Structures are given as structure tokens and as C-alpha cells.
Amino acid sequence: MPKQISSSLSVLSVADLERSRAYYRDVLGFDVTDWWAERDGLTGLALKLHQAPDPSRVFPNAPEPGSSIGIDVSAYVDNWTGLDSLYQEFKSKGAIIAMEPVVYADGGPWKEFVIEDPDGYHLAFGGIDGSREHADDFPEALEDGEMNVEIIERPEMKAAVLRIPRDGHQVREAWKKVASLLEHHPAVTDREHGYVFIPEWQWSSEVTTLWVGMAVEHFDGLPDELEQITIPAKRFARLRVDGDRTRMEQAYGYLFKWFEQGPYERDMQEGSFGYEMNRLQPINPFEIPADEINYFDYDIYAPIKEDSKFLASDRYPGVINVEIRQGRTRKIIGVKMFVDRKQTIPEQAIPKMWGEFMPRIGEITDVRQPLSTVGLYLYEPPFGPHQDFSYVAAVEVEGESQTPVPEGLTELSIPDHDFVVITYRGTSDGLGQVWDYFHGYWFPQQTEYDAVHDFEFECYDQSYLGADNGNSVFEMHFPVRKRLADKRLTDKTVVDEKGGHVLQDLRGENVRMVSFQDAVLHGIDMRNARLKHVNFVGSNWEHIYFSNVHINETQLGGTIFEHIRRPDAVKSHLDGEPGTEGWVNVEPVIFRNSDLSTAKFENCNLSDVDIQNCQLDGMRINGIPVTALLEHYLK
């Protein structure tokens, strides 16, 4: 039958026809007429933009099961070179990137990215690599999100082994012999696994030799036929192989790519061994002939070079790097929201906020390239877990830009600072690891920096592949400042009986005429102290326990106490600091025989305050004299 259809148009109903025409023309490079919008002719990507009779009647396609993005239009590009060029063109013009380029193993492999238009329609651009020059750059497992490399600390291991050429048949013969020789030997420590040791130094060319054996506690009394090897205690990258032969090959490709892309270096020095730890139950793989086996269940342990720059606890598998970085001033434009935790669930509100902001990026000029989005957290004291905060979903613009701020958006500046930059890889449900790692692991382990609690920000670039993609990467920036060297007032010390901290011992000392101007006093226990002639004007107090302190002739003029609150009794200690139980006084504060005639209480919680036998002349509540209120009440 002769060809009868030479082209077609997809029709999109839009809320604002002129806005959509401008976006497709100026941002996506379409030729736009009164009849259609097309890119590379009517046989390329051709659309008809139709003004919806009611702006609310615009219905982009819903996502398919298992996907977070619905696709409305798909376009095929001949090769990855053209696809990458198209992506860079769209991005440079401020197009809304709904999905960064992703490579899928099935279909070629297939590479694809997704653009979003002002009405939320999604246009997918993809294709196979016609030149095949990139085909080996992206092993299948890199995109499926199912493989997870863990960093494991392993103790020293001894093994009794046989050395053989790299050959599947000989591996099985060697295992049978090792198992027979060590069947009842008391030195064997692990009879649930069979080990194949790999000389890491041979990976640089070709692995030709293997060692097959069992883990032992010692080498005493071992059969003479067996060699002895010792794997020192060190860190390993562990990856489970669970599947067919294709899956096994993918796992090795994934692990090599993981080392190339991550912060660790594989230890391939002479004498360094990696190993495969094969499970012998429920099926012993060594009993299946090499040319028949098609299911594998073992763990790969690849040694990490000792001078690799980063180590994360096993509790934070998504944290793949941490470094101290000198930041730069960043100018951002975005939408700002206050998060009141009593009324708002951040995990729901923030993604919704991004969904509303992303379509507006096209309104912002001078967007800094390469494009990166910024999520800025702004905090007010008192600082602590679960506090309220302001959040800004934004995009960075050029520092010298004088671009007008679109209506409803906000311009802010992130100051230059030293930052602890933590890199996370994984799905969004594990993002909490980043905060837990910084506050619960990194910060307590060091003494060089103090945290700056005023703000922190997250940064997303092309490495972020979506909330549900296990290979998404983003950075979290925590501001810090160099900790000043401690100054000592005495050489005498005393050990805090609760936390074990070494304190300066001022017991019984007579310290006169002390100036604390611009000083920061942190973690001070002043129980039962007596101070005279103390001037606290403009001072900054943190974590000071004033129980039973007698202060005479104290000057507090000009000092403002803000955001002071009585903590719950069950939390009467300083979070994250051992030995501080009881440091926060949860008992009522008593003012006895005090002159508070000029004190001001503004926006304070004074519930359950008991005023007894006090001179109240001139005291007012919201401008009403208290004496007048009492007289009215007593009548």
C-alpha cells in the first residue's frame, strides 16, 4: 500500500495561548504560527496549541504506575550527540527540566530527558546512541536503582586456599579439594560460605589467577597442600550479586563505575586481595558445573585504598562524600514559605512548593549556568531539633545580575562561608541521613569547627535524577566557622562527673574585675556561685546553668533576652552533649526582692506566673495599669 500519512499534529489545550506560544518559540526554538508550532518541520515535532475555553480545563497526562511524570508528547532523536546538544540548548534558554538525562539499558540503551511547559505538559526527548560510542558508559545496573554499594569495615581474615588459573571448572575442583581437606579441621571458622580470592593488582590488565578456600582462625596444623593468606583489617565496598549470569556481569560493571564516580579509590596495589563470599545454602554453587550454573548468590568485597578521603558510618549508606569547602556568595530568586511544624508537614509542603516554583523558572532572566536549584533553610533561635523554619525554593542567578524579580518571588543572598558539604546518593526517603550524619556523627567527631545555625542549603544539578531514583545525587551545605583556640584562666582542671569533660577549676578562686566584652560563654556551670559588680550588657549566653547564683550590683541594661522558653522536663539536657542532664533548669525562675521597675516583657508566655507581695505601681499590661485592674477585680 502506498504511503498515505506524511505528518501529524498533537493538540495541546493551554490556559494562556500567547504565553505558550512565547515559551515554545523563545525557549524551545519552535517555529510558531497561528496554526501550529513545529520543530524541524511538520515531520519533526509538530504541535497545535489550542486555547482552552476555561483555563482550569487543562489536563496533562497522569503518570503511569511506577513513574512520577506523565508524558504527553514523545520525540525521537537519532543519536546521543544530537540529544545532548538539544538538551544543552533548551537548558541554556531556561527551559523547565522535569527530568534530567537518564540512560535505560533496555532499548538500545535508551537515553531520555523531559521538558515541562507552562501548563505542566511533559515533552520527552530520547533515542538510542546511533554511533554506539557511549554504549559502554552506562551499565544497566546504574539506572535500575536496585544495586546498593555499602562501605564495610572488616576485621583481619585468615584463609586456607588453593591457587588456580582463572577457570570456572578449576574453581569447582579446587573447592571440592579444600572442603575435603578441611572437613573436620577445628581451625575453620566459617562453614556457611566458600571464598574465591581475587588479586586486585591483576585488574589493571587481566585477572588470570584465583585463590579458592575457607576462612580459618589460625594456620596451625593445616594440610601442607594448602597455601595461607591473610587479608588485613580494612574497609571494603560490598555489593551483593543475586541473579543470573547477565546480572552478575552487570554487578561487576556497576562496581567499577561506582569507584570511578565516587570518592573512594580501589586498592589495587600489589598484594591486595578482594574476594567473593559465596553462600553455600540453600544451594552450594560449587556443586553446579560451570557451564550449567545460571544463578549466583554471593557478596563481592572490593578493598578500598586506605588513604581514601572519606569514611561514613554504616548507619548512613547514602552519604558518599563529605568535605570542607570555601563557599561563595550566591544570589538566588525563588519562592519563600514559613514552615510551622504544628500546622505543616515539611515532607509534604516542600515538594508541593517545588512543583509550583519550577514552572516559573522561565520567568527569571540571568539564570546562572549550568543551572542549579537551591533549597535554602533559614532558622531563628532557639536552635534545636524540630524547630520552625523558613524555606526558599530558588534558582541561582548571576551575581552581577540586575534582573527584575518576578511578582510573587523573592531575591536573597547566601553569604560566602566555610561549609561542610555532604553529598548524598539515593531516593528522597533517605534524605534524613544527611542531617543525622552532620549533627550526630561528623560534628561530634571533630573539634576544629563550630556550627553556624542561622541557615543551610541544599543544591541540585544534573546529578539529581528525581526523588524516586536510587542514583540521584545532591549536596547539602552546612555553614561552619573555625573554632577559636580556648584561653585558660587557670592551670588547674577538674573532670565533670557526668560527662567526663575536663573543665577549668575555678573553685575557691577570687576573680576580680573581669571583662567579658565580645566573649562567648558556652557550657558554664555556675551553681552556687557568687558574683559582684558584673556587667552583662550585650552579652551572648549559651547553655548556662544559673541555679542558686547570687549576683550583686549586676548591670543588664540594654540586654534583650529573646526566644527563651521553658523546656519540657523530659528534655532537660543539652541535645547531643553527653553529661548535660540537669543543665537546663526546668524549675520556675523566682525573682525575690528584685527591682524590675523598668523591665519590659514583650510577646512573652507568662502563663502560670505567680506575683506575690510586689510593688505594682506603674506596671501596665497592654497599656492598662495593673493597679486599676486589681481595683476593678476586688470590687
C-alpha positions, 0 to 999 in steps of 0.5 A: 500500500502506498504511503498515505500519512506524511505528518501529524499534529498533537493538540495541546489545550493551554490556559494562556495561548500567547504565553505558550506560544512565547515559551515554545518559540523563545525557549524551545526554538519552535517555529510558531504560527497561528496554526501550529508550532513545529520543530524541524518541520511538520515531520519533526515535532509538530504541535497545535496549541489550542486555547482552552475555553476555561483555563482550569480545563487543562489536563496533562497526562497522569503518570503511569504506575511506577513513574512520577511524570506523565508524558504527553508528547514523545520525540525521537532523536537519532543519536546521543550527540544530537540529544545532548546538544538539544538538551544543552540548548533548551537548558541554556534558554531556561527551559523547565527540566522535569527530568534530567538525562537518564540512560535505560539499558533496555532499548538500545540503551535508551537515553531520555530527558523531559521538558515541562511547559507552562501548563505542566505538559511533559515533552520527552526527548530520547533515542538510542546512541546511533554511533554506539560510542557511549554504549559502554558508559552506562551499565544497566545496573546504574539506572535500575536503582536496585544495586546498593554499594555499602562501605564495610569495615572488616576485621583481619581474615585468615584463609586456607586456599588453593591457587588456580588459573582463572577457570570456572571448572578449576574453581569447582575442583579446587573447592571440592579439594579444600572442603575435603581437606578441611572437613573436620579441621577445628581451625575453620571458622566459617562453614556457611560460605566458600571464598574465591580470592581475587588479586586486585593488582591483576585488574589493571590488565587481566585477572588470570589467577584465583585463590579458592578456600575457607576462612580459618582462625589460625594456620596451625596444623593445616594440610601442607597442600594448602597455601595461607593468606591473610587479608588485613583489617580494612574497609571494603565496598560490598555489593551483593550479586543475586541473579543470573549470569547477565546480572552478575556481569552487570554487578561487576560493571556497576562496581567499577563505575561506582569507584570511578564516580565516587570518592573512594579509590580501589586498592589495587596495589600489589598484594591486595586481595578482594574476594567473593563470599559465596553462600553455600545454602540453600544451594552450594554453587560449587556443586553446579558445573560451570557451564550449567550454573545460571544463578549466583548468590554471593557478596563481592568485597572490593578493598578500598585504598586506605588513604581514601578521603572519606569514611561514613558510618554504616548507619548512613549508606547514602552519604558518599562524600563529605568535605570542607569547602570555601563557599561563595556568595550566591544570589538566588530568586525563588519562592519563600514559605514559613514552615510551622511544624504544628500546622505543616508537614515539611515532607509534604509542603516542600515538594508541593512548593517545588512543583509550583516554583519550577514552572516559573523558572522561565520567568527569571532572566540571568539564570546562572549556568549550568543551572542549579536549584537551591533549597535554602533553610533559614532558622531563628533561635532557639536552635534545636531539633524540630524547630520552625523554619523558613524555606526558599525554593530558588534558582541561582542567578548571576551575581552581577545580575540586575534582573527584575524579580518576578511578582510573587518571588523573592531575591536573597543572598547566601553569604560566602562561608566555610561549609561542610558539604555532604553529598548524598546518593539515593531516593528522597526517603533517605534524605534524613541521613544527611542531617543525622550524619552532620549533627550526630556523627561528623560534628561530634567527631571533630573539634576544629569547627563550630556550627553556624545555625542561622541557615543551610542549603541544599543544591541540585544539578544534573546529578539529581535524577528525581526523588524516586531514583536510587542514583540521584545525587545532591549536596547539602551545605552546612555553614561552619566557622573555625573554632577559636583556640580556648584561653585558660584562666587557670592551670588547674582542671577538674573532670565533670562527673557526668560527662567526663569533660575536663573543665577549668577549676575555678573553685575557691578562686577570687576573680576580680574585675573581669571583662567579658566584652565580645566573649562567648560563654558556652557550657558554664556551670555556675551553681552556687556561685557568687558574683559582684559588680558584673556587667552583662550588657550585650552579652551572648549566653549559651547553655548556662546553668544559673541555679542558686547564683547570687549576683550583686550590683549586676548591670543588664541594661540594654540586654534583650533576652529573646526566644527563651522558653521553658523546656519540657522536663523530659528534655532537660539536657543539652541535645547531643552533649553527653553529661548535660542532664540537669543543665537546663533548669526546668524549675520556675525562675523566682525573682525575690526582692528584685527591682524590675521597675523598668523591665519590659516583657514583650510577646512573652508566655507568662502563663502560670506566673505567680506575683506575690507581695510586689510593688505594682505601681506603674506596671501596665499590661497592654497599656492598662495599669495593673493597679486599676485592674486589681481595683476593678477585680476586688470590687 
